[in-house]
């Protein structure tokens, strides 16, 4: 195992090497960060640190078959859940026919749902639900995660110890996009779990995308809050496939597989912007809800709404029509805005927890 002195030497030698070349050569910087992971870190690392690294360079970790690339798994915060019936029954002897599944956001892990003593999944235990969590590599393309999520969830529910009568999914930030993608691919491939999905709630999900500058700032904030990453300056200039999709609201393969198409307005010779591919609507026969927040307490103030929760503008979190993007089919009473709450506080704020509980229990079967 590498010694503390050797680790410090590696950090020192890589600091200027990466920081000075991030802007001029992002691909170089990505490779150097991955090299640091592969050769500088011991095998055992905290989930939070791995989640941050995967959000930033997770696509490159996958390309290199890195031992630090996070595989997609379902957990209950104590164990990785099997999709083999007998093993899953042993893991969950008190499994309920009603499930709340929480899907975390970018640069986060399954245990990120536990914040300041609250957990949106565990709050439904007393109501008779089983709480489970998806953990995935947030640096990978959202649509690739969504398609894998769809098939893995199908296998998990087929192996569930009892018949599943109700599925609730709560997605925070990128987790809402990954879930929408999973719903799309489940419908496309006629997977059965969509038939038991009753309620789908998104918290601060950038349905219309999030400004790139905000995504870059978010990366830098994640770095500054992780001691092992503080030496990496301007890491926001390094963008994984997942972070690019997050900034654009992409949830299907075609979004990122084809180049942007210039759009010409009538009587104009020059292209203005790019054409956005028609995005999938919300799943039919599912009660879908969206929560947005503002840093400012006055939720009617337009400046507050544009700033949103610090990462996602209110219009994007509510999937309203904007800049040529058609609104998603959320009923007006299925959208809610709260003031004085930032992007992460959506995970624990009492008013948000109360609204989530109200919506979920309204449709309990």
C-alpha positions as CSV (number, residue, x, y, z in Angstrom):
1,X,0.0,0.0,0.0
2,X,1.2,3.5,-0.8
3,X,2.6,5.4,2.1
4,X,1.3,8.8,3.3
5,X,4.6,10.5,2.2
6,X,4.4,8.9,-1.3
7,X,0.8,10.0,-1.6
8,X,1.7,13.5,-0.7
9,X,4.5,13.5,-3.2
10,X,2.1,12.4,-5.9
11,X,-0.4,15.1,-5.1
12,X,2.4,17.7,-5.2
13,X,3.7,16.5,-8.6
14,X,0.3,16.4,-10.1
15,X,-1.1,19.6,-8.8
16,X,0.5,22.0,-11.2
17,X,0.5,19.4,-14.0
18,X,-3.3,19.1,-14.0
19,X,-4.4,22.6,-12.9
20,X,-2.3,24.5,-15.5
21,X,-3.5,22.3,-18.4
22,X,-7.2,21.8,-17.6
23,X,-8.4,24.6,-19.8
24,X,-6.0,24.1,-22.7
25,X,-6.4,20.3,-22.8
26,X,-9.3,18.9,-20.9
27,X,-8.8,15.4,-22.2
28,X,-5.2,15.4,-20.9
29,X,-6.4,16.5,-17.5
30,X,-9.0,13.7,-17.4
31,X,-6.3,11.1,-18.1
32,X,-4.1,12.5,-15.5
33,X,-6.9,12.5,-12.9
34,X,-7.6,8.8,-13.8
35,X,-3.9,8.0,-13.5
36,X,-4.0,9.6,-10.1
37,X,-6.9,7.3,-9.1
38,X,-5.4,4.2,-10.5
39,X,-1.9,4.6,-9.1
40,X,-2.2,6.9,-6.2
41,X,-5.2,5.7,-4.2
42,X,-5.3,2.6,-2.1
43,X,-8.1,0.1,-3.0
44,X,-10.4,1.1,-0.1
45,X,-11.9,4.6,-0.4
46,X,-15.0,6.2,1.0
47,X,-18.2,6.0,-1.1
48,X,-18.4,9.8,-1.1
49,X,-14.9,10.2,-2.6
50,X,-15.5,7.6,-5.2
51,X,-18.9,9.1,-6.1
52,X,-17.2,12.5,-6.7
53,X,-14.5,11.0,-8.8
54,X,-17.0,9.0,-10.9
55,X,-19.1,12.1,-11.5
56,X,-16.1,14.0,-12.8
57,X,-14.3,11.3,-14.8
58,X,-16.5,8.3,-14.5
59,X,-16.8,7.8,-18.2
60,X,-13.0,7.5,-18.5
61,X,-12.9,5.1,-15.6
62,X,-15.4,2.9,-17.4
63,X,-13.3,3.1,-20.7
64,X,-10.3,1.9,-18.8
65,X,-12.1,-0.8,-16.8
66,X,-10.9,0.9,-13.7
67,X,-11.4,-0.8,-10.3
68,X,-12.7,2.6,-9.2
69,X,-15.6,2.7,-11.7
70,X,-18.8,2.4,-9.7
71,X,-21.0,-0.5,-11.0
72,X,-24.8,0.0,-10.9
73,X,-26.3,-1.7,-7.8
74,X,-29.4,-1.5,-5.6
75,X,-28.8,-1.2,-1.9
76,X,-30.7,-0.7,1.3
77,X,-27.8,1.2,2.8
78,X,-26.4,-1.9,4.5
79,X,-25.9,-4.3,1.6
80,X,-25.9,-4.6,-2.2
81,X,-29.2,-6.3,-3.1
82,X,-29.1,-9.5,-5.2
83,X,-31.4,-10.2,-8.1
84,X,-31.5,-13.9,-7.3
85,X,-34.8,-14.7,-5.5
86,X,-33.5,-16.9,-2.7
87,X,-30.6,-14.6,-1.9
88,X,-32.8,-11.5,-2.0
89,X,-35.3,-13.1,0.3
90,X,-32.6,-13.8,2.8
91,X,-31.4,-10.2,2.5
92,X,-34.9,-8.8,2.9
93,X,-36.9,-11.1,5.2
94,X,-39.5,-8.4,5.8
95,X,-39.8,-7.1,2.3
96,X,-43.0,-5.2,1.6
97,X,-45.2,-5.3,-1.5
98,X,-44.8,-1.5,-1.6
99,X,-41.4,0.0,-2.5
100,X,-39.9,3.5,-2.4
101,X,-36.8,3.7,-4.6
102,X,-34.5,6.7,-4.3
103,X,-32.2,7.7,-7.2
104,X,-29.4,10.0,-6.2
105,X,-27.9,13.0,-8.1
106,X,-24.6,13.7,-9.8
107,X,-21.4,13.2,-7.9
108,X,-23.3,11.5,-5.1
109,X,-23.8,7.9,-3.7
110,X,-26.7,6.0,-2.3
111,X,-26.0,7.1,1.2
112,X,-26.2,10.7,0.1
113,X,-29.9,10.4,0.8
114,X,-29.1,10.5,4.5
115,X,-28.7,14.2,5.2
116,X,-29.0,16.1,8.5
117,X,-30.9,13.2,10.0
118,X,-33.5,12.8,7.2
119,X,-33.9,10.2,4.5
120,X,-36.7,10.6,2.0
121,X,-36.8,6.8,1.6
122,X,-36.8,5.8,5.2
123,X,-39.5,8.3,6.1
124,X,-42.0,5.8,4.6
125,X,-41.0,2.7,6.6
126,X,-43.7,3.3,9.2
127,X,-46.2,3.5,6.3
128,X,-45.3,0.0,5.3
129,X,-42.9,0.6,2.4
130,X,-39.5,-1.0,1.8
131,X,-36.9,1.7,1.1
132,X,-34.2,0.9,-1.5
133,X,-31.6,3.0,-3.3
134,X,-29.9,3.0,-6.7
135,X,-26.1,3.6,-6.8
136,X,-24.6,4.3,-10.2
137,X,-21.7,6.0,-12.0
138,X,-22.9,9.6,-12.6
139,X,-20.1,10.3,-15.0
140,X,-21.6,7.9,-17.6
141,X,-24.1,9.0,-20.1
142,X,-27.5,9.5,-18.5
143,X,-29.3,7.4,-21.2
144,X,-26.8,4.5,-20.8
145,X,-27.5,4.6,-17.0
146,X,-31.2,4.9,-17.7
147,X,-31.4,1.9,-20.0
148,X,-29.3,-0.2,-17.6
149,X,-31.4,0.9,-14.7
150,X,-34.6,-0.2,-16.5
151,X,-33.3,-3.7,-17.0
152,X,-31.8,-4.1,-13.6
153,X,-35.0,-2.9,-11.9
154,X,-37.0,-5.5,-14.0
155,X,-34.8,-8.3,-12.6
156,X,-34.9,-7.0,-9.1
157,X,-38.7,-6.8,-9.0
158,X,-39.0,-10.3,-10.6
159,X,-36.8,-11.6,-7.7
160,X,-38.6,-9.6,-5.0
161,X,-39.7,-11.8,-2.1
162,X,-43.4,-11.0,-2.6
163,X,-45.6,-9.6,-5.3
164,X,-44.9,-5.9,-5.8
165,X,-48.2,-3.9,-5.8
166,X,-46.8,-0.3,-5.7
167,X,-43.5,1.3,-6.7
168,X,-42.6,4.9,-5.9
169,X,-39.5,6.5,-7.3
170,X,-37.9,9.7,-6.0
171,X,-35.1,11.2,-8.1
172,X,-32.9,14.0,-6.9
173,X,-31.2,16.2,-9.6
174,X,-29.6,13.9,-12.2
175,X,-31.5,11.0,-10.6
176,X,-34.7,12.4,-12.0
177,X,-33.3,12.4,-15.5
178,X,-31.9,8.9,-15.1
179,X,-35.4,7.7,-14.0
180,X,-37.1,9.4,-16.9
181,X,-34.7,7.7,-19.2
182,X,-35.4,4.4,-17.5
183,X,-39.1,4.9,-17.9
184,X,-38.6,5.6,-21.6
185,X,-36.5,2.4,-22.2
186,X,-38.9,0.4,-20.1
187,X,-41.8,1.5,-22.3
188,X,-39.8,0.9,-25.4
189,X,-38.9,-2.7,-24.4
190,X,-42.3,-3.4,-22.7
191,X,-40.8,-4.0,-19.3
192,X,-43.3,-4.9,-16.6
193,X,-42.2,-2.6,-13.7
194,X,-43.8,0.4,-15.3
195,X,-47.2,-1.3,-14.6
196,X,-46.6,-1.0,-10.8
197,X,-45.0,2.5,-10.9
198,X,-47.6,4.6,-9.2
199,X,-45.7,7.8,-8.2
200,X,-42.6,9.5,-9.6
201,X,-41.2,12.7,-7.9
202,X,-38.3,14.8,-9.0
203,X,-36.4,17.1,-6.7
204,X,-34.4,19.9,-8.4
205,X,-34.1,17.9,-11.6
206,X,-32.8,19.9,-14.6
207,X,-35.4,18.7,-17.1
208,X,-34.4,21.5,-19.4
209,X,-30.8,21.3,-18.5
210,X,-28.7,23.5,-16.2
211,X,-26.4,26.3,-17.3
212,X,-22.9,25.0,-18.0
213,X,-21.4,27.7,-15.8
214,X,-23.5,26.5,-12.9
215,X,-22.5,22.8,-13.5
216,X,-18.8,23.9,-13.5
217,X,-19.3,25.8,-10.2
218,X,-21.1,22.8,-8.8
219,X,-18.0,20.6,-9.6
220,X,-15.7,23.1,-8.0
221,X,-17.9,23.2,-4.9
222,X,-17.8,19.4,-4.7
223,X,-14.1,19.5,-4.9
224,X,-13.7,22.1,-2.3
225,X,-15.8,20.1,0.1
226,X,-13.7,16.9,-0.4
227,X,-10.3,17.2,1.3
228,X,-8.6,14.7,-1.0
229,X,-9.6,16.8,-4.1
230,X,-8.8,20.3,-3.0
231,X,-5.6,20.5,-4.9
232,X,-7.4,20.2,-8.2
233,X,-8.1,23.7,-9.4
234,X,-10.7,24.6,-12.1
235,X,-11.9,21.0,-12.2
236,X,-15.2,22.3,-13.5
237,X,-13.5,22.6,-16.9
238,X,-13.3,18.8,-17.0
239,X,-16.7,17.5,-18.0
240,X,-17.7,13.9,-18.0
241,X,-20.4,12.6,-20.4
242,X,-22.8,12.6,-17.5
243,X,-22.2,16.2,-16.5
244,X,-22.6,17.3,-20.2
245,X,-25.9,15.4,-20.4
246,X,-27.0,17.0,-17.1
247,X,-26.3,20.5,-18.4
248,X,-28.5,19.8,-21.5
249,X,-31.2,17.6,-20.0
250,X,-30.4,14.7,-22.4
251,X,-32.0,11.3,-21.5
252,X,-32.0,9.2,-24.7
253,X,-29.1,7.9,-26.7
254,X,-29.9,9.9,-29.8
255,X,-29.5,13.2,-27.9
256,X,-25.7,12.8,-27.7
257,X,-25.1,10.4,-30.6
258,X,-26.0,12.9,-33.3
259,X,-24.5,16.4,-33.8
260,X,-26.5,19.5,-33.0
261,X,-28.6,20.6,-36.0
262,X,-28.6,24.4,-36.8
263,X,-32.0,26.0,-36.8
264,X,-32.9,29.0,-39.1
265,X,-35.6,31.4,-38.1
266,X,-37.8,32.8,-40.8
267,X,-36.2,35.6,-42.8
268,X,-32.8,35.0,-41.2
269,X,-29.8,33.7,-43.0
270,X,-27.8,32.7,-39.9
271,X,-28.5,29.8,-37.7
272,X,-29.6,30.7,-34.2
273,X,-29.1,28.0,-31.6
274,X,-29.6,24.3,-32.2
275,X,-32.6,22.0,-32.7
276,X,-33.5,20.1,-29.6
277,X,-34.7,16.5,-30.2
278,X,-38.2,15.8,-29.2
279,X,-37.9,14.6,-25.6
280,X,-40.0,11.7,-24.3
281,X,-43.1,12.7,-22.3
282,X,-43.7,11.6,-18.7
283,X,-44.8,8.0,-18.4
284,X,-48.6,7.4,-18.8
285,X,-50.7,6.2,-15.9
286,X,-48.1,7.4,-13.4
287,X,-48.6,10.3,-10.9
288,X,-45.6,12.5,-11.7
289,X,-44.6,15.5,-9.6
290,X,-41.8,18.0,-9.7
291,X,-40.3,20.1,-6.9
292,X,-38.2,23.2,-7.5
293,X,-36.5,25.6,-5.1
294,X,-35.1,29.1,-4.9
295,X,-32.2,30.3,-2.8
296,X,-34.2,33.4,-2.2
297,X,-37.4,33.2,-0.1
298,X,-39.5,35.2,-2.6
299,X,-40.5,32.5,-5.1
300,X,-42.3,35.0,-7.3
301,X,-39.3,37.1,-8.0
302,X,-38.0,36.4,-11.5
303,X,-34.3,36.8,-10.6
304,X,-34.8,34.2,-7.8
305,X,-36.5,31.8,-10.2
306,X,-33.7,32.2,-12.8
307,X,-31.1,31.5,-10.1
308,X,-33.2,28.6,-8.7
309,X,-31.5,26.4,-6.2
310,X,-28.0,27.5,-7.2
311,X,-27.7,24.8,-9.9
312,X,-31.1,24.4,-11.5
313,X,-33.4,27.3,-12.5
314,X,-37.0,26.9,-11.4
315,X,-38.3,26.7,-15.0
316,X,-36.0,23.7,-15.7
317,X,-36.9,21.9,-12.5
318,X,-40.6,22.2,-13.3
319,X,-40.0,21.3,-17.0
320,X,-41.7,24.4,-18.2
321,X,-41.5,25.5,-21.9
322,X,-38.4,27.5,-22.5
323,X,-36.0,28.3,-25.5
324,X,-37.8,26.1,-27.9
325,X,-38.2,23.2,-25.4
326,X,-41.8,22.0,-25.0
327,X,-43.1,21.6,-21.5
328,X,-43.4,18.2,-20.0
329,X,-47.0,17.1,-19.2
330,X,-47.0,18.0,-15.5
331,X,-50.4,19.1,-14.2
332,X,-50.2,22.5,-12.5
333,X,-51.0,21.1,-9.1
334,X,-48.2,18.5,-9.5
335,X,-45.6,21.3,-9.5
336,X,-44.3,23.0,-6.4
337,X,-41.7,25.6,-5.6
338,X,-40.2,26.3,-2.2
339,X,-38.1,29.3,-1.2
340,X,-34.9,29.6,0.9
341,X,-33.7,26.1,-0.1
342,X,-30.6,25.2,-2.0
343,X,-30.0,22.2,-4.2
344,X,-28.7,19.8,-1.5
345,X,-31.3,21.0,1.1
346,X,-34.0,19.5,-1.1
347,X,-32.8,16.2,0.5
348,X,-33.7,17.2,4.0
349,X,-35.8,20.3,4.3
350,X,-38.9,19.7,6.4
351,X,-41.2,21.4,3.9
352,X,-39.9,19.3,1.1
353,X,-40.2,16.1,3.1
354,X,-43.8,17.0,4.0
355,X,-44.7,17.6,0.4
356,X,-43.1,14.4,-0.8
357,X,-44.9,12.5,1.9
358,X,-48.2,14.1,1.0
359,X,-47.9,13.1,-2.7
360,X,-46.7,9.5,-2.0
361,X,-49.4,8.7,0.6
362,X,-52.1,10.2,-1.5
363,X,-51.7,7.3,-3.9
364,X,-51.0,4.4,-1.5
365,X,-52.7,1.2,-2.6
